[in-house]
Amino acid sequence: MTSDGAAEQDLTVDGDWREDAFFRRRPSTETLDWVAASMGRGWRAVGHRRLTGGVNAAVHRLTVERHETRRFVVLRQYPAGSIALRTAMEEEIANLEVVAGSGLPVPTIVAADVAGAATGGAPSLLMTRLPGHVHLDPAASGPWIERIAEFAARLHSVDLPAPAFRAWADSWITPRGQFQVPAGAQRPAIWKAAFDAMELPPPAGDAVFLHCDYLPVNLLWSRGKITGLTDWNSIHRGSRAIDVGQCRRYLASLYSPDRAEELRSRYESIAGVPLDPWWDLYSLLHHDDNGPQSISRQVAGRLPVDMSGMTARVEIAVEQALRRLG
């Protein structure tokens, strides 16, 4: 599960990989030549546009042309020198190969240069461009949340191989015994009770296929429908509440705990099964003091963000999950 501020912290072990200059720069001539060669004979890159909201990589939409034909592709590049980021890219390549042909709307790999040998040292991944755009400001939240719940249920119905999810090894959640009450907490006792609940063993249950980064910023939309799911760094099999809980945490942070509760209710109705409250709480507790800044960066100006109120909103969702856990 790789997302938000804690994931960024884990990846900085190799140095200051998110240097501003890297994320602002245009794709190099060397990189564009590699893109053209990867597309096949006669193709050339004729345009590029930087895409906003990326946390771990510089992402560009490229226009490629051959004769009278134009296509769009997506280039993701990581700064050179980070073993963790290079590993993340290798995992995404492997995971995209797993979901290829699944019927899910996912990118197709065009080419990869994991070592950056042909791209100036920057590990690079070239993919097809999915239709649609990130949609975070719906005119009506109900149908928007309904589509998110429906797509999650569709995702979880896909029978694909993936490693079993391990609560304290496959996620960036704070280790047990080291939780800290967030600085913006209104009622610290709620957080402490939630931390105590995490001392219980993770419950067993039906394991479904998981994206493990199921967030609104990773969903693409067109004409009211979800047309793509991106960022395939961490597939697993485990409790469906892991994916839905992460999305609920995001909805509570960015909007309100009511929207988070609506997603839970709609998902349970569509999937026909309740979400395990322990795993739901586990996902909500990925919120920490780094969360507001990270979410704001991911939103990238697509709508106003109330950073100061995020913790208080997540706190309500945590309390509700605690009540269900009993």
VEXTORDREN-951722 format. One record per residue: x, y negated, z negated of N, C-alpha, C in turn. Coordinates in steps of 0.05 Angstrom, whole numbers, padded with zeros to 5 digits, always signed. Layout:
// residues N
XYZXYZXYZ/...
This chain:
// residues 326
+00017+00024+00000+00000+00000+00000+00018-00024+00000/+00020-00038+00023+00038-00060+00025+00023-00085+00033/+00019-00103+00014+00006-00128+00020+00011-00147-00003/+00005-00173+00004+00005-00194-00016+00033-00199-00029/+00032-00215-00050+00057-00224-00062+00076-00203-00073/+00064-00183-00085+00082-00163-00097+00097-00147-00076/+00084-00143-00053+00099-00129-00032+00122-00146-00022/+00119-00172-00021+00140-00190-00013+00164-00187-00033/+00158-00186-00058+00179-00183-00078+00195-00157-00074/+00181-00136-00069+00195-00110-00065+00214-00112-00042/+00207-00126-00021+00223-00126+00003+00247-00145+00001/+00247-00163-00018+00269-00182-00019+00294-00170-00031/+00294-00144-00038+00318-00132-00050+00341-00133-00031/+00336-00136-00005+00358-00137+00015+00367-00165+00021/+00356-00185+00006+00365-00212+00011+00341-00230+00019/+00347-00255+00025+00326-00274+00032+00317-00270+00060/+00301-00249+00065+00294-00242+00092+00274-00261+00104/+00257-00275+00088+00238-00293+00099+00250-00322+00100/+00270-00325+00116+00281-00351+00121+00263-00366+00140/+00256-00391+00133+00237-00406+00148+00244-00408+00178/+00269-00411+00184+00278-00414+00211+00270-00390+00228/+00272-00367+00216+00266-00342+00232+00236-00342+00240/+00219-00349+00221+00190-00348+00227+00180-00371+00244/+00196-00392+00247+00188-00414+00264+00200-00412+00293/+00221-00396+00296+00234-00397+00322+00219-00382+00343/+00225-00389+00368+00213-00376+00391+00228-00349+00396/+00215-00331+00409+00229-00306+00417+00253-00313+00434/+00275-00301+00429+00300-00307+00444+00298-00298+00473/+00315-00309+00490+00316-00300+00518+00322-00271+00520/+00340-00262+00502+00347-00234+00501+00323-00216+00495/+00307-00226+00476+00282-00211+00469+00263-00210+00492/+00259-00233+00505+00240-00234+00527+00249-00216+00550/+00275-00215+00555+00285-00196+00575+00279-00167+00568/+00282-00161+00542+00275-00134+00533+00246-00128+00536/+00229-00147+00530+00200-00144+00534+00194-00138+00563/+00205-00154+00581+00200-00150+00610+00209-00123+00619/+00232-00115+00610+00243-00088+00618+00225-00066+00607/+00215-00070+00583+00198-00050+00570+00171-00047+00584/+00161-00068+00596+00136-00067+00610+00138-00052+00637/+00162-00051+00648+00165-00037+00673+00175-00055+00695/+00180-00044+00717+00192-00058+00740+00174-00081+00750/+00186-00104+00753+00171-00127+00764+00158-00145+00744/+00156-00136+00719+00143-00153+00698+00162-00174+00688/+00151-00197+00680+00167-00218+00667+00149-00232+00647/+00162-00241+00626+00148-00256+00605+00147-00285+00613/+00122-00296+00614+00118-00323+00624+00107-00342+00603/+00101-00332+00579+00090-00349+00558+00090-00336+00531/+00089-00352+00510+00089-00341+00483+00074-00360+00465/+00061-00349+00445+00047-00364+00425+00050-00351+00398/+00060-00367+00378+00064-00356+00352+00037-00352+00338/+00033-00328+00326+00008-00322+00312+00013-00327+00282/-00007-00339+00269-00004-00347+00242-00013-00325+00223/-00005-00327+00198-00014-00309+00177+00004-00286+00171/+00025-00282+00187+00043-00260+00181+00059-00264+00156/+00062-00244+00140+00077-00246+00115+00105-00234+00117/+00107-00211+00130+00133-00197+00131+00147-00200+00158/+00134-00210+00178+00145-00210+00205+00137-00235+00220/+00153-00242+00240+00146-00262+00259+00130-00249+00282/+00106-00259+00287+00088-00246+00306+00082-00266+00328/+00085-00257+00353+00079-00274+00376+00060-00259+00396/+00042-00273+00408+00027-00263+00431+00043-00272+00455/+00050-00252+00472+00065-00258+00496+00047-00254+00521/+00051-00272+00540+00039-00269+00566+00059-00257+00585/+00052-00234+00598+00070-00222+00617+00056-00221+00644/+00072-00222+00665+00061-00225+00692+00076-00207+00711/+00061-00196+00730+00073-00182+00753+00055-00187+00777/+00067-00200+00797+00051-00208+00821+00028-00225+00812/+00003-00217+00817-00020-00232+00809-00033-00222+00783/-00020-00203+00770-00032-00192+00746-00019-00203+00721/-00036-00211+00702-00027-00222+00676-00038-00204+00654/-00022-00200+00634-00031-00185+00610-00020-00199+00585/-00033-00193+00563-00023-00202+00537-00013-00178+00521/+00010-00182+00508+00020-00162+00489+00028-00177+00463/+00032-00161+00443+00040-00173+00417+00067-00163+00409/+00084-00182+00401+00111-00177+00392+00114-00182+00363/+00122-00162+00348+00128-00165+00319+00158-00161+00315/+00170-00181+00302+00199-00179+00297+00205-00185+00267/+00224-00169+00257+00233-00172+00230+00261-00184+00229/+00267-00200+00208+00294-00210+00206+00315-00188+00204/+00338-00192+00215+00359-00172+00214+00369-00169+00186/+00379-00145+00180+00393-00141+00155+00377-00130+00132/+00351-00128+00134+00335-00117+00112+00328-00088+00117/+00339-00071+00100+00333-00042+00103+00304-00037+00097/+00293-00051+00077+00265-00047+00070+00246-00054+00093/+00251-00076+00106+00234-00085+00128+00237-00066+00152/+00261-00058+00157+00265-00039+00179+00251-00013+00174/+00251-00004+00149+00237+00020+00141+00207+00016+00145/+00197-00008+00138+00168-00013+00141+00160-00012+00171/+00177-00021+00188+00171-00020+00217+00172+00009+00227/+00191+00025+00217+00192+00053+00225+00166+00068+00216/+00157+00060+00192+00132+00073+00182+00108+00065+00198/+00107+00040+00207+00084+00031+00223+00085+00045+00250/+00108+00049+00262+00109+00063+00287+00099+00092+00284/+00108+00105+00263+00099+00133+00258+00069+00134+00253/+00058+00114+00238+00030+00114+00231+00013+00108+00256/+00022+00090+00273+00007+00084+00297+00006+00109+00316/+00026+00125+00315+00026+00150+00330+00005+00169+00319/+00001+00169+00292-00018+00186+00280-00047+00178+00288/-00052+00152+00288-00080+00143+00293-00086+00140+00323/-00066+00142+00340-00071+00140+00368-00090+00162+00377/-00110+00156+00392-00129+00176+00401-00150+00182+00381/-00151+00169+00358-00170+00174+00337-00198+00162+00343/-00199+00143+00362-00223+00129+00367-00224+00103+00352/-00207+00099+00333-00205+00073+00318-00193+00052+00337/-00202+00027+00335-00190+00006+00351-00163-00003+00340/-00142+00009+00349-00115+00003+00338-00096-00004+00361/-00074-00018+00356-00055-00024+00377-00041+00001+00387/-00033+00000+00412-00017+00021+00424+00012+00010+00427/+00031+00027+00419+00059+00019+00421+00068+00019+00451/+00080-00004+00459+00091-00006+00485+00121+00001+00484/+00135-00010+00465+00163-00005+00462+00172-00013+00433/+00194-00001+00424+00205-00008+00398+00235-00008+00400/+00247-00027+00386+00276-00029+00383+00282-00032+00353/+00283-00009+00340+00285-00009+00310+00311-00022+00301/+00332-00017+00316+00358-00028+00308+00362-00057+00317/+00345-00066+00335+00349-00093+00346+00372-00095+00365/+00379-00073+00377+00403-00072+00394+00399-00090+00419/+00375-00092+00429+00370-00108+00453+00356-00134+00447/+00352-00140+00422+00337-00164+00415+00352-00182+00395/+00377-00183+00397+00393-00201+00380+00394-00193+00352/+00391-00167+00346+00393-00157+00318+00366-00156+00303/+00345-00167+00315+00319-00167+00301+00303-00142+00308/+00298-00125+00289+00281-00101+00295+00254-00111+00307/+00247-00098+00329+00224-00109+00345+00205-00086+00352/+00179-00093+00352+00158-00075+00359+00140-00089+00379/+00136-00078+00402+00119-00089+00423+00094-00072+00425/+00070-00084+00423+00045-00070+00423+00025-00082+00442/+00005-00067+00449-00017-00078+00464-00032-00098+00446/-00045-00117+00459-00061-00137+00444-00090-00128+00442/-00100-00127+00417-00128-00120+00413-00145-00145+00417/-00169-00141+00427-00187-00165+00430-00196-00175+00403/-00204-00200+00403-00215-00212+00378-00196-00229+00363/-00205-00238+00340-00190-00257+00323-00197-00252+00294/-00180-00261+00276-00186-00259+00247-00209-00278+00241/-00229-00268+00227-00254-00283+00222-00259-00285+00192/-00254-00308+00180-00255-00310+00151-00277-00330+00142/-00291-00342+00161-00311-00363+00153-00338-00358+00167/-00351-00335+00160-00376-00329+00173-00398-00348+00165/-00416-00353+00184-00439-00370+00178-00457-00357+00157/-00459-00331+00159-00475-00315+00140-00458-00292+00130/-00454-00291+00103-00435-00271+00093-00447-00243+00093/-00474-00240+00091-00486-00213+00090-00479-00195+00113/-00485-00204+00138-00477-00187+00161-00447-00182+00163/-00432-00202+00156-00402-00199+00157-00393-00177+00138/-00403-00178+00113-00396-00157+00094-00406-00130+00102/-00430-00129+00114-00441-00104+00124-00423-00091+00144/-00413-00107+00163-00395-00096+00183-00369-00086+00171/-00358-00100+00151-00334-00091+00138-00339-00065+00124/-00361-00062+00110-00368-00037+00097-00372-00014+00117/-00386-00020+00139-00390+00001+00159-00363+00010+00171/-00346-00009+00176-00320-00001+00188-00303+00015+00169/-00304+00008+00143-00290+00023+00123-00300+00052+00122/-00326+00055+00123-00338+00082+00122-00329+00097+00147/-00328+00084+00170-00319+00097+00195-00290+00105+00192/-00274+00088+00182-00245+00094+00178-00242+00119+00160/-00257+00120+00138-00254+00141+00119-00266+00168+00129/-00281+00167+00151-00292+00192+00162-00273+00205+00182/-00251+00191+00189-00232+00202+00208-00215+00223+00194/-00212+00246+00205-00197+00268+00193-00169+00269+00206/-00150+00255+00193-00123+00254+00203-00103+00261+00181/-00080+00272+00188-00061+00278+00167-00047+00254+00156/-00043+00254+00130-00028+00232+00116-00020+00242+00089/+00001+00231+00077+00009+00240+00051-00011+00233+00029/-00013+00249+00008-00031+00244-00014-00021+00218-00028/-00041+00201-00035-00034+00176-00049-00027+00181-00078/-00004+00170-00086+00005+00172-00114+00003+00145-00127/-00013+00143-00149-00020+00117-00160+00004+00100-00167/+00025+00112-00178+00047+00095-00188+00072+00097-00171/+00069+00108-00147+00092+00110-00129+00087+00098-00102/+00062+00098-00093+00056+00090-00066+00042+00063-00065/+00047+00047-00084+00034+00021-00086+00052+00001-00100/+00047-00024-00096+00064-00045-00110+00052-00054-00136/+00032-00039-00147+00021-00047-00173+00042-00046-00194/+00038-00063-00214+00057-00064-00237+00058-00037-00251/+00081-00027-00258+00083-00002-00272+00066-00002-00298/+00056+00022-00305+00041+00024-00330+00059+00015-00354/+00046+00001-00372+00061-00009-00396+00074-00035-00391/+00073-00046-00366+00087-00071-00360+00067-00092-00349/+00041-00087-00351+00022-00106-00341+00023-00132-00358/+00019-00154-00344+00018-00180-00358-00008-00194-00351/-00020-00206-00371-00045-00222-00366-00038-00245-00348/-00053-00249-00326-00047-00271-00307-00049-00298-00321/-00034-00317-00312-00033-00343-00325-00061-00357-00324/-00077-00352-00304-00102-00366-00301-00125-00351-00314/-00120-00330-00330-00141-00315-00343-00158-00332-00361/-00184-00328-00360-00203-00342-00379-00207-00325-00404/-00207-00298-00400-00212-00280-00423-00191-00258-00423/-00168-00263-00435-00146-00244-00435-00154-00216-00444/-00174-00214-00462-00182-00188-00473-00192-00170-00451/-00205-00181-00430-00214-00164-00408-00191-00151-00393/-00170-00167-00388-00147-00156-00375-00133-00135-00392/-00131-00140-00418-00118-00120-00435-00134-00094-00436/-00160-00096-00436-00177-00072-00436-00173-00057-00409/-00171-00072-00388-00166-00059-00362-00138-00045-00361/-00118-00058-00373-00092-00046-00374-00092-00020-00390/-00108-00020-00412-00111+00004-00428-00123+00026-00412/-00143+00019-00395-00157+00039-00379-00137+00052-00359/-00117+00038-00351-00097+00049-00332-00079+00070-00345/-00080+00072-00371-00065+00092-00385-00078+00120-00382/-00103+00121-00374-00116+00146-00369-00105+00158-00343/-00105+00185-00341-00095+00197-00316-00114+00190-00293/-00103+00185-00269-00120+00180-00246-00139+00203-00241/-00164+00198-00237-00183+00220-00233-00179+00233-00206/-00184+00259-00205-00183+00273-00180-00210+00270-00166/-00211+00276-00141-00236+00273-00125-00230+00278-00096/-00251+00274-00080-00248+00278-00051-00228+00258-00040/-00209+00267-00024-00189+00250-00012-00197+00245+00017/-00198+00219+00025-00204+00211+00052-00180+00197+00064/-00181+00193+00090-00160+00179+00104-00162+00150+00097/-00139+00138+00089-00137+00111+00080-00119+00094+00097/-00126+00069+00101-00109+00049+00114-00089+00038+00094/-00098+00033+00069-00082+00023+00047-00073-00006+00050/-00085-00020+00068-00081-00049+00070-00106-00061+00082/-00129-00051+00073-00155-00057+00085-00164-00085+00075/-00155-00106+00088-00160-00133+00080-00174-00148+00103/-00190-00169+00097-00202-00184+00118-00183-00196+00138/-00158-00203+00129-00139-00214+00148-00127-00194+00167/-00133-00168+00163-00123-00147+00181-00145-00137+00200/-00169-00150+00198-00191-00142+00216-00194-00163+00238/-00199-00154+00262-00204-00172+00285-00233-00170+00292/-00244-00193+00300-00273-00195+00306-00277-00207+00334/-00300-00199+00346-00309-00213+00370-00339-00209+00371/-00354-00232+00373-00383-00232+00375-00396-00216+00353/-00387-00220+00329-00399-00208+00306-00393-00179+00301/-00374-00168+00317-00366-00140+00313-00336-00138+00308/-00328-00118+00293-00300-00113+00288-00288-00099+00312/-00267-00111+00323-00255-00100+00347-00227-00090+00343/-00216-00092+00319-00189-00081+00314-00181-00081+00285/-00163-00063+00278-00151-00062+00252-00121-00060+00255/-00107-00079+00243-00078-00081+00246-00063-00074+00221/-00037-00076+00222-00018-00071+00199-00021-00043+00188/-00010-00024+00203-00011+00004+00196+00015+00013+00183/+00021+00002+00159+00046+00009+00146+00045+00031+00126/+00020+00039+00117+00019+00055+00093-00004+00074+00092/-00009+00090+00112-00031+00109+00112-00027+00130+00090/-00049+00138+00078-00049+00160+00058-00076+00174+00058/-00078+00194+00042-00104+00206+00036-00109+00203+00006/-00132+00194-00001-00138+00189-00029-00166+00179-00033/-00172+00167-00056-00198+00157-00062-00206+00134-00044/-00230+00135-00034-00240+00114-00016-00241+00087-00031/-00242+00088-00057-00242+00063-00073-00216+00048-00071/-00195+00060-00062-00169+00046-00059-00172+00025-00037/-00182+00033-00014-00186+00014+00008-00207-00007+00001/-00230+00003-00008-00252-00016-00013-00245-00034-00036/-00231-00024-00056-00223-00040-00079-00204-00062-00072/-00185-00056-00054-00166-00076-00044-00181-00099-00030/-00201-00091-00013-00216-00111+00001-00234-00127-00019/-00244-00113-00039-00260-00127-00060-00243-00147-00075/-00219-00140-00081-00200-00159-00094-00196-00184-00077/-00193-00180-00052-00189-00202-00033-00214-00220-00032/-00238-00207-00030-00262-00222-00029-00267-00238-00054/-00262-00226-00077-00265-00240-00102-00245-00263-00104/-00220-00259-00096-00200-00280-00097-00207-00303-00079/-00216-00298-00055-00219-00318-00035-00247-00331-00036/-00267-00316-00043-00295-00326-00043-00308-00325-00070/-00317-00301-00078-00332-00299-00103-00333-00270-00111/-00337-00264-00137-00341-00237-00146-00368-00225-00135/-00387-00243-00129-00412-00233-00117-00407-00220-00090/-00390-00232-00074-00384-00219-00048-00369-00193-00052/-00352-00192-00072-00338-00166-00077-00358-00145-00086/-00378-00152-00102-00398-00133-00111-00416-00125-00087/-00421-00143-00070-00438-00137-00047-00424-00116-00029/-00398-00119-00026-00383-00099-00010-00385-00072-00022/-00382-00070-00048-00384-00044-00062-00411-00032-00057/-00432-00048-00062-00460-00038-00059-00466-00028-00031/-00457-00044-00011-00463-00037+00017-00447-00013+00025/-00422-00011+00017-00406+00012+00024-00418+00038+00012/-00426+00037-00013-00437+00061-00026-00463+00069-00012/-00479+00050-00003-00504+00056+00011-00498+00069+00038/-00478+00058+00052-00471+00068+00079-00458+00095+00078/-00438+00098+00060-00423+00123+00058-00439+00145+00043/-00458+00137+00027-00474+00156+00012-00460+00168-00012/-00439+00155-00021-00424+00164-00045-00416+00140-00062/-00414+00143-00088-00405+00121-00105-00375+00118-00104/-00365+00094-00109-00337+00090-00111-00327+00096-00139/-00305+00110-00141-00295+00117-00167-00286+00091-00182/-00297+00086-00206-00291+00061-00219-00262+00058-00228/-00249+00081-00234-00221+00079-00243-00204+00069-00219/-00207+00081-00196-00192+00072-00172-00200+00044-00163/-00225+00037-00167-00234+00010-00160-00219-00010-00178/-00218-00004-00204-00204-00021-00223-00175-00022-00217/-00163+00000-00211-00135+00002-00203-00129-00017-00180/-00146-00018-00160-00141-00035-00137-00144-00065-00145/-00164-00071-00161-00168-00098-00170-00144-00109-00186/-00131-00091-00201-00108-00099-00217-00083-00104-00202/-00084-00103-00175-00061-00112-00159-00060-00142-00159/-00080-00155-00169-00079-00184-00172-00058-00192-00193/-00041-00211-00187-00023-00222-00207-00017-00251-00200/+00002-00263-00214+00007-00292-00211+00017-00299-00183/+00027-00279-00168+00036-00285-00141+00014-00284-00120/-00009-00272-00128-00031-00268-00109-00041-00293-00095/-00048-00314-00110-00059-00338-00097-00042-00349-00075/-00016-00352-00080+00001-00364-00060+00003-00346-00036/+00005-00319-00040+00007-00301-00018-00018-00301-00001/-00042-00300-00014-00067-00301+00001-00069-00327+00017/-00062-00349+00005-00063-00374+00019-00045-00374+00044/-00022-00361+00042-00005-00359+00065-00018-00342+00087/-00030-00320+00079-00043-00302+00098-00067-00316+00112/-00082-00331+00096-00105-00346+00108-00095-00366+00128/-00072-00378+00123-00059-00395+00143-00076-00418+00153/-00091-00431+00135-00107-00454+00144-00133-00448+00157/-00141-00422+00158-00166-00415+00172-00191-00424+00157/-00188-00429+00131-00209-00440+00115-00197-00451+00089/-00210-00469+00075-00199-00479+00050-00196-00457+00029/-00175-00458+00013-00169-00438-00007-00168-00451-00034/-00184-00441-00053-00183-00450-00081-00165-00431-00096/-00139-00438-00096-00119-00421-00109-00123-00421-00139/-00130-00443-00151-00131-00446-00180-00153-00428-00192/-00174-00422-00177-00196-00407-00188-00195-00377-00181/-00174-00368-00168-00174-00340-00159-00174-00321-00182/-00157-00325-00202-00155-00307-00224-00181-00304-00239/-00195-00327-00244-00220-00326-00258-00241-00310-00242/-00241-00312-00216-00260-00297-00200-00254-00267-00200/-00228-00260-00198-00221-00232-00199-00227-00221-00227/-00224-00237-00247-00229-00229-00275-00258-00219-00278/-00277-00232-00265-00305-00223-00266-00308-00196-00252/-00294-00192-00230-00296-00166-00216-00283-00144-00233/-00261-00151-00247-00248-00132-00265-00267-00124-00288/-00281-00143-00299-00300-00138-00321-00322-00120-00311/-00332-00125-00287-00354-00108-00276-00344-00079-00272/-00320-00076-00262-00309-00050-00257-00305-00035-00284/-00297-00050-00304-00293-00038-00331-00319-00027-00342/-00341-00042-00337-00367-00033-00347-00375-00007-00333/-00370-00005-00308-00377+00020-00294-00360+00043-00303/-00335+00037-00310-00317+00058-00320-00326+00067-00347/-00338+00049-00363-00348+00056-00389-00326+00058-00410/
